Amino acid sequence: MSAVLERDDAVVDAVTADVDVRELEVAGAQGALAARLYTSGAVAKRDTLIVFFHGGGFVSGDLQEADEFLRHLAQCNGERAVLASNYTLALASPFPAAVEDAHAVVLWATKHKAKLGWSGKKLVVMGIEAGANLAAVCALMARDRAAPKLAGQILIMPMLDPGLSTCSMRQMNQCPDREKVTSDCAAAYRGYLPHAADRSHPYASPLRSTRLKNLPPALILSAEDDPLCDEAEQYGAKLINAGVRTTVRRMPPAPLQDPDGRNECACKVHALAEIANFLAGLDR
Protein backbone atom coordinates (compact mmCIF):
# COMPACT_ATOMS: atom_id res chain seq x y z
CA MET A 1 0.00 0.00 0.00
CA SER A 2 1.39 3.34 -1.00
CA ALA A 3 1.78 5.90 1.75
CA VAL A 4 3.30 8.72 -0.26
CA LEU A 5 3.11 12.19 1.22
CA GLU A 6 3.06 14.57 -1.70
CA ARG A 7 5.65 17.33 -1.43
CA ASP A 8 6.60 20.40 -3.41
CA ASP A 9 10.22 21.16 -2.55
CA ALA A 10 9.86 24.88 -3.27
CA VAL A 11 6.85 25.15 -0.96
CA VAL A 12 8.50 23.05 1.74
CA ASP A 13 11.68 25.13 1.62
CA ALA A 14 9.73 28.38 1.87
CA VAL A 15 7.44 27.29 4.70
CA THR A 16 10.00 25.42 6.80
CA ALA A 17 13.17 27.36 6.04
CA ASP A 18 14.10 27.56 9.73
CA VAL A 19 13.93 23.80 10.28
CA ASP A 20 17.29 22.08 10.68
CA VAL A 21 17.43 18.56 9.23
CA ARG A 22 20.40 16.34 10.08
CA GLU A 23 21.13 12.95 8.52
CA LEU A 24 22.07 10.39 11.15
CA GLU A 25 22.71 6.71 11.69
CA VAL A 26 20.96 4.95 14.56
CA ALA A 27 21.27 1.40 15.84
CA GLY A 28 18.58 -1.07 14.88
CA ALA A 29 18.27 -4.60 16.20
CA GLN A 30 20.60 -6.01 13.51
CA GLY A 31 22.69 -3.03 12.46
CA ALA A 32 22.81 0.63 11.50
CA LEU A 33 19.73 2.37 10.11
CA ALA A 34 19.40 5.71 8.32
CA ALA A 35 17.62 8.40 10.31
CA ARG A 36 16.87 12.13 10.28
CA LEU A 37 16.65 14.62 13.12
CA TYR A 38 14.31 17.60 12.69
CA THR A 39 14.61 20.64 14.95
CA SER A 40 13.81 24.35 14.80
CA GLY A 41 14.85 27.37 16.82
CA ALA A 42 17.93 28.02 18.92
CA VAL A 43 17.21 25.65 21.80
CA ALA A 44 20.16 23.91 23.44
CA LYS A 45 18.21 20.95 24.81
CA ARG A 46 14.64 20.10 23.97
CA ASP A 47 12.39 18.45 26.52
CA THR A 48 10.38 16.37 24.03
CA LEU A 49 11.72 13.85 21.53
CA ILE A 50 9.30 12.26 19.07
CA VAL A 51 10.57 9.06 17.42
CA PHE A 52 8.71 8.60 14.14
CA PHE A 53 8.26 5.54 11.90
CA HIS A 54 7.18 5.92 8.26
CA GLY A 55 4.37 4.18 6.42
CA GLY A 56 4.52 1.93 3.39
CA GLY A 57 2.64 -1.16 4.51
CA PHE A 58 5.75 -2.75 6.05
CA VAL A 59 7.03 -3.57 2.56
CA SER A 60 8.10 -0.15 1.24
CA GLY A 61 8.74 3.42 2.33
CA ASP A 62 11.70 5.43 3.57
CA LEU A 63 12.65 8.67 5.29
CA GLN A 64 11.32 10.78 2.43
CA GLU A 65 7.77 9.50 2.95
CA ALA A 66 6.78 12.04 5.58
CA ASP A 67 9.54 14.63 5.21
CA GLU A 68 7.19 17.57 4.66
CA PHE A 69 4.95 16.58 7.56
CA LEU A 70 7.89 16.22 9.93
CA ARG A 71 9.32 19.58 8.93
CA HIS A 72 6.00 21.19 9.82
CA LEU A 73 5.83 19.20 13.05
CA ALA A 74 9.27 20.39 14.13
CA GLN A 75 8.56 23.97 13.09
CA CYS A 76 5.40 24.14 15.21
CA ASN A 77 7.35 24.13 18.45
CA GLY A 78 11.07 24.60 19.02
CA GLU A 79 10.84 22.65 22.27
CA ARG A 80 10.44 19.36 20.42
CA ALA A 81 12.85 17.32 18.33
CA VAL A 82 11.68 14.72 15.84
CA LEU A 83 13.78 11.67 15.03
CA ALA A 84 12.61 9.72 11.97
CA SER A 85 14.12 6.29 11.47
CA ASN A 86 14.07 3.61 8.83
CA TYR A 87 13.42 0.01 9.82
CA THR A 88 13.89 -3.37 8.18
CA LEU A 89 11.28 -3.86 5.46
CA ALA A 90 9.41 -7.12 5.19
CA LEU A 91 10.89 -7.96 1.80
CA ALA A 92 14.29 -8.12 3.47
CA SER A 93 13.13 -9.78 6.68
CA PRO A 94 9.52 -10.24 7.87
CA PHE A 95 8.07 -9.91 11.38
CA PRO A 96 9.48 -9.38 13.98
CA ALA A 97 12.45 -7.61 12.34
CA ALA A 98 10.68 -4.25 11.98
CA VAL A 99 9.34 -4.13 15.54
CA GLU A 100 12.69 -5.18 17.00
CA ASP A 101 14.30 -2.38 14.99
CA ALA A 102 11.72 0.12 16.24
CA HIS A 103 12.29 -0.78 19.87
CA ALA A 104 16.07 -0.73 19.39
CA VAL A 105 15.90 2.76 17.88
CA VAL A 106 13.90 4.07 20.82
CA LEU A 107 16.45 2.56 23.22
CA TRP A 108 19.28 4.08 21.15
CA ALA A 109 17.68 7.51 21.51
CA THR A 110 17.72 7.27 25.31
CA LYS A 111 21.44 6.53 25.23
CA HIS A 112 22.34 9.36 22.86
CA LYS A 113 20.50 12.34 24.34
CA ALA A 114 23.42 14.72 23.85
CA LYS A 115 23.71 13.82 20.16
CA LEU A 116 20.01 14.56 19.72
CA GLY A 117 19.99 17.75 21.79
CA TRP A 118 17.32 16.21 24.04
CA SER A 119 17.03 16.62 27.80
CA GLY A 120 15.60 13.14 28.24
CA LYS A 121 12.42 14.45 29.87
CA LYS A 122 9.69 13.20 27.47
CA LEU A 123 9.91 10.45 24.84
CA VAL A 124 7.00 9.91 22.46
CA VAL A 125 6.65 7.27 19.73
CA MET A 126 4.72 8.09 16.58
CA GLY A 127 3.97 6.63 13.16
CA ILE A 128 1.71 6.58 10.13
CA GLU A 129 -0.14 3.40 9.02
CA ALA A 130 2.46 0.58 9.20
CA GLY A 131 4.68 2.93 11.17
CA ALA A 132 1.81 3.55 13.58
CA ASN A 133 1.62 -0.21 14.13
CA LEU A 134 5.31 -0.12 15.05
CA ALA A 135 4.76 2.84 17.38
CA ALA A 136 1.91 1.03 19.15
CA VAL A 137 4.04 -2.10 19.46
CA CYS A 138 6.95 -0.02 20.81
CA ALA A 139 4.66 1.04 23.63
CA LEU A 140 3.82 -2.61 24.36
CA MET A 141 7.47 -3.68 24.20
CA ALA A 142 8.66 -0.81 26.37
CA ARG A 143 6.15 -1.83 29.02
CA ASP A 144 6.93 -5.54 28.75
CA ARG A 145 10.72 -5.03 28.75
CA ALA A 146 10.64 -2.22 31.31
CA ALA A 147 12.49 0.20 29.03
CA PRO A 148 12.45 2.86 27.87
CA LYS A 149 9.92 4.96 29.71
CA LEU A 150 7.53 6.53 27.20
CA ALA A 151 5.51 9.68 27.79
CA GLY A 152 3.07 9.05 24.93
CA GLN A 153 2.19 7.37 21.65
CA ILE A 154 0.73 9.01 18.53
CA LEU A 155 -0.88 6.68 16.00
CA ILE A 156 -1.98 8.17 12.67
CA MET A 157 -4.21 6.00 10.47
CA PRO A 158 -2.72 2.87 12.09
CA MET A 159 -2.65 -0.59 10.56
CA LEU A 160 -3.60 -2.77 13.54
CA ASP A 161 -5.69 -5.65 12.16
CA PRO A 162 -4.06 -8.23 9.86
CA GLY A 163 -7.45 -9.92 9.57
CA LEU A 164 -8.87 -6.85 7.75
CA SER A 165 -12.12 -7.67 9.53
CA THR A 166 -13.57 -4.22 10.33
CA CYS A 167 -16.65 -2.77 8.66
CA SER A 168 -14.75 0.24 7.30
CA MET A 169 -12.20 -2.04 5.65
CA ARG A 170 -14.91 -4.20 4.07
CA GLN A 171 -17.65 -1.74 3.11
CA MET A 172 -16.64 1.92 3.31
CA ASN A 173 -18.67 3.38 0.45
CA GLN A 174 -17.26 6.93 0.75
CA CYS A 175 -13.77 5.67 -0.06
CA PRO A 176 -13.63 5.39 -3.87
CA ASP A 177 -10.58 3.13 -3.83
CA ARG A 178 -11.54 0.96 -0.84
CA GLU A 179 -11.14 -2.29 -2.75
CA LYS A 180 -7.63 -1.32 -3.80
CA VAL A 181 -6.71 -0.26 -0.26
CA THR A 182 -8.03 -3.56 1.10
CA SER A 183 -6.10 -5.49 -1.53
CA ASP A 184 -2.92 -3.52 -0.84
CA CYS A 185 -3.27 -4.07 2.91
CA ALA A 186 -3.75 -7.79 2.39
CA ALA A 187 -0.63 -7.96 0.22
CA ALA A 188 1.32 -5.94 2.77
CA TYR A 189 0.38 -8.29 5.59
CA ARG A 190 1.22 -11.32 3.47
CA GLY A 191 4.71 -9.92 3.10
CA TYR A 192 5.08 -8.85 6.72
CA LEU A 193 3.42 -11.88 8.33
CA PRO A 194 4.09 -14.87 6.05
CA HIS A 195 3.50 -17.27 8.95
CA ALA A 196 -0.19 -17.43 9.84
CA ALA A 197 0.53 -18.02 13.53
CA ASP A 198 2.20 -14.61 13.80
CA ARG A 199 -1.04 -12.81 12.93
CA SER A 200 -2.39 -13.31 16.44
CA HIS A 201 0.78 -12.09 18.15
CA PRO A 202 0.14 -8.79 19.98
CA TYR A 203 3.41 -7.40 18.60
CA ALA A 204 2.02 -7.97 15.08
CA SER A 205 -1.62 -7.16 15.78
CA PRO A 206 -1.97 -4.77 18.72
CA LEU A 207 -5.74 -4.76 18.21
CA ARG A 208 -5.83 -8.39 19.34
CA SER A 209 -3.84 -7.78 22.48
CA THR A 210 -5.60 -8.63 25.73
CA ARG A 211 -2.98 -6.84 27.83
CA LEU A 212 -3.27 -3.11 27.32
CA LYS A 213 -2.94 -1.77 30.84
CA ASN A 214 -0.08 0.46 31.96
CA LEU A 215 0.60 1.90 28.52
CA PRO A 216 1.50 5.56 27.91
CA PRO A 217 -1.21 8.08 26.94
CA ALA A 218 -2.29 7.75 23.33
CA LEU A 219 -3.48 10.00 20.53
CA ILE A 220 -5.14 8.07 17.71
CA LEU A 221 -6.04 9.88 14.48
CA SER A 222 -8.04 8.48 11.60
CA ALA A 223 -9.88 10.02 8.65
CA GLU A 224 -13.52 9.89 7.64
CA ASP A 225 -12.80 8.31 4.26
CA ASP A 226 -10.07 5.91 5.35
CA PRO A 227 -10.79 2.17 5.55
CA LEU A 228 -8.41 1.92 8.51
CA CYS A 229 -10.59 4.16 10.69
CA ASP A 230 -12.59 1.42 12.43
CA GLU A 231 -9.55 -0.47 13.65
CA ALA A 232 -8.02 2.80 14.86
CA GLU A 233 -11.14 3.62 16.85
CA GLN A 234 -11.57 0.08 18.17
CA TYR A 235 -8.01 0.16 19.48
CA GLY A 236 -8.69 3.50 21.10
CA ALA A 237 -11.77 2.07 22.83
CA LYS A 238 -9.76 -0.90 24.09
CA LEU A 239 -7.07 1.39 25.48
CA ILE A 240 -9.69 3.50 27.25
CA ASN A 241 -11.29 0.38 28.73
CA ALA A 242 -7.84 -0.66 29.97
CA GLY A 243 -7.47 2.65 31.80
CA VAL A 244 -5.06 4.27 29.34
CA ARG A 245 -5.57 8.01 28.83
CA THR A 246 -6.53 8.08 25.16
CA THR A 247 -7.77 10.67 22.68
CA VAL A 248 -9.38 9.42 19.47
CA ARG A 249 -10.16 11.78 16.62
CA ARG A 250 -11.60 11.17 13.16
CA MET A 251 -10.40 13.95 10.86
CA PRO A 252 -12.21 15.21 7.76
CA PRO A 253 -11.04 13.72 4.46
CA ALA A 254 -8.21 15.46 2.66
CA PRO A 255 -8.16 15.96 -1.12
CA LEU A 256 -5.61 13.56 -2.58
CA GLN A 257 -3.18 14.76 -5.21
CA ASP A 258 -2.05 11.19 -5.61
CA PRO A 259 -4.84 8.54 -5.72
CA ASP A 260 -2.56 6.24 -3.72
CA GLY A 261 -1.70 8.88 -1.11
CA ARG A 262 -3.61 7.36 1.77
CA ASN A 263 -2.05 9.48 4.53
CA GLU A 264 -1.83 12.94 3.03
CA CYS A 265 -4.18 14.12 5.79
CA ALA A 266 -1.19 13.90 8.11
CA CYS A 267 0.11 17.11 6.55
CA LYS A 268 -3.07 19.01 7.28
CA VAL A 269 -3.71 21.48 10.05
CA HIS A 270 -6.16 19.14 11.81
CA ALA A 271 -3.50 16.57 12.60
CA LEU A 272 -0.88 19.12 13.59
CA ALA A 273 -3.33 20.83 15.94
CA GLU A 274 -4.36 17.55 17.55
CA ILE A 275 -0.73 16.56 18.04
CA ALA A 276 0.11 19.93 19.58
CA ASN A 277 -2.78 19.63 22.02
CA PHE A 278 -1.83 16.08 22.94
CA LEU A 279 1.80 16.96 23.58
CA ALA A 280 0.81 19.98 25.67
CA GLY A 281 -1.46 17.71 27.71
CA LEU A 282 1.46 15.46 28.64
CA ASP A 283 2.70 18.28 30.87
CA ARG A 284 -0.50 18.22 32.92
C-alpha angles and dihedrals in degrees: 000000000000117000099178117161106208113231137184107203094207092053093044092050092049097046099041102031092133094055115107114214119192125188111226143171119230131185118259125187093273104024148315121337130194115249142170130217118210121196138154135196131024099290118145097204125010121212096214127057119185115198108203131197121198129231129241103127093273090285102073143012137091143196093296092063096086102015095125093046093050092049089055091045092054093044093054093070129012090205092073132070122200121210114192117192137187120228136196110287120225093244088064097039127348129220129356094025095081096047092046088052091049093052091045091053092052090050090048090055092056090054096048103047094137092053089052096043089237126143093212093238102120129018120187128182120212140172148159122240105315088013089053088055088055091048091051091048091048087059090052093046094046089054095044094045094038093236145129109015109233125204095197151339127228116198118187117192090334126203102223107145119067088182090066086214103143124110093240091054092049104037115012101147096184091063106082094197098040094126091053092047091050091048092048092049091050091051091047092053092046088058096043098040107031091158111072093212091063092063092078094048111113090224088060099035111026089178089068095051116119093192110070103136123116095027123141120264113284138213113196119188127188134163131240094239098040120107089214093064098094095054090047091053094042090054090049090052091050091051091050091050088051090055097256115144100244136173118197121190132177108206126207116263117271123221108254120224088187116044088218094049097110097166104041088118086075088076093055128102093248094065095042091051093049091049092049091051092047094050092047089052092058087071092060 
